[in-house]
């Protein structure tokens, strides 16, 4: 459409331009032709006027002269001439008086009898004589005795002037110059000149630059072109006109210049007067007029053309804009229509999903509700049967929990949909998050006897800024989905790794991957997995509980709120893999300088990946570690080094190993090495059930997967004789003057209290003694806010232990309830440390009391 | 009998205790205080009463005190007993032996301190 218009415009433009050029060219040519025709006409008119004037003048002169001669003829009688000498003399006198230089009697035989003057001859006597004989007056050309041309004037006379032949006429002669002078023919005028010629072309009077005897010769010699004819043709035409006694007009070119000629017969004679006029000045005027006209034409033509061009250009622009607007309008209309269509479909789809969801939800909510109602009824009916009631209450509790989960999801979703979900960012330890998740998921995993592995790859930045509650929610969603959709004894795998963030140095990119080998998802469902109210294949999944909101919430939290990404990779029957990518800000708090002595360690795990990443983490805290994949080779390695007297400092053993398991391996190692080398058992599970076996096999402690750098450091540092660098930093921190700080020390043993009081008192601290946890809480409650700067808390105390006391203090409604609380206990297992921290304590220090360490920690936590 | 000899007699590490408490005066003071510590009595009473949780706590306290004073022999045996009693577990085989060992080490420690006390005062 656009092209068509453009082509049309272009063709029109070219056409109009061509038309313009043609019309103007035609005008120019036509006008030029017209003007030259007009010049011709004007020239001819002028020339004929001039010629006639000249001819008239000639006639007058001739008539005058002939009349004079006639008078002379009349003045004498017939006889006088012959006889009377006196009369002849009188005639001669009269003639001479009238200024005729020659006078003769022309006889019928064509001879002259001279009355006076030299003898005359007629050049062409026949027509002269014929005319005279017929009684006409005639003029002709002749020669005098000297051979000069003269004009002969003849008047018929019947006198018998001679004896032998009758007299034909009286002839007088005049010099040629007489005519040319009288007619001003010889005026050397550039503009105009005339010849008088005879009909055979010989000159009667020639003027200007003519030197040939015949005009025809002249014409042949120097006329280049006569109005398209050659000179010969022209001469023929001219002769024919002369014979017919007609006027003749033409133009010719001579010496490159155009001339106009006009030929008219002269009366009384056989002569023609040819008048010439060069175009010269007139031509110049016309040429300049023509060129001016041409210029004007071209100029006006170009003005019109440019005006046309402008109009076309404008019109073209206008058309194009209109076209574009039309196209745009159509496109936007189309887009709007598509968007509307899409929106309609989406709305329909969402509506449908919502309806489906509502019906599912009402089913899902009704199921636990039914259970609760039913079980309550059964319990009421069997109120006397405690066993039955207990059973019912258990089921009611389960159903209530499930119902609560459903309601929480729905509330979250409605929060999200109304845009009210916000993040509360705080400093979060990834280690703690993962630890928490693992312990939450353990019971479910164990219940389905699934294999659950957690892998931590090179996590250097453990402390990040994030909303830990929401991050937990996301991880629990992913893991509980994995557990839910993976059959019994399936595998669930969680991995955490870290890389540089494109957002800058202050950020770190965390990838969390949850993989299972469960039922997987179809391609279509993967497209909708993050939609609200979606759940695949209602038939199949109906058995499984849940709202179908989990993934929508997950996606919202990760992508919309945290700016991360979620990727799904799944195949039906093969399993699913979810990867979360988050760019998290690094926590401002600097991590402790985690450096341990350069021990040699052995890591034993059947997973090579875990071994390698653990060895790398150990290397980052200054420990050299070997690794091996099973218990037997580990035993070999340990024994070899033992024989060399170069024992490993610490051995990390996985619980579940192929062949000989961790506990058996530990037992064998103990048999070989004795009790000197600490052995820690790596376990992803709650070790409550194996603790006894492990301890009796000589295992010194447990270390829980995932093996973060800090997990390793915190578990291993208890075995460190204080490392020099740590000591230096410790001293640096302890050097801070804490004197006058008031410390509440909870310790049930008086001796221990005295020791602590003595040692810490020397450091300038003021200590108050609480004999057990309860006293500690009471003393703290009674103190004015801000009175105590910190609490040192023993764990094992009568009446109330340290864990409980800490929890109570933390839950108090006091401004200083978050004062530093540091655990002091003889229990040095990693799990004790963990539990202390879980209860809200800031740090953990092992007995025997190490003043420097206590002071360092106090300095660290007392603001 | 010097304090150092006393430590050697009771199977402790005098240097470690000095390192921690920094002066002989303090070490002596606390070592003598150990005689008055009621934890062992509590352990005995709890075991006799079958209160294993209380027994665990008492053993734990002994362990803590011994750690502070670097009474390493008694520390080792009391630690084993602590672990045996931990979390209110039912009596383990060999626990009697552990109790006997703790008793022996405790009596030995008390004897050594008394001897030192007499030497110091007398």
Interface residues (C-beta under 8 A of the other chain):
Chain A: X692 X695 X748 X749 X750 X751 X752 X754 X755 X758 X759 X762 X794 X796 X797 X798 X825 X826 X827 X847 X848 X849 X850 X851
Chain B: X20 X21 X22 X26 X29 X30 X33 X34 X36 X37 X39 X54 X56 X57 X60 X61 X63 X64 X65 X67 X68 X69 X70 X79 X82 X83 X89
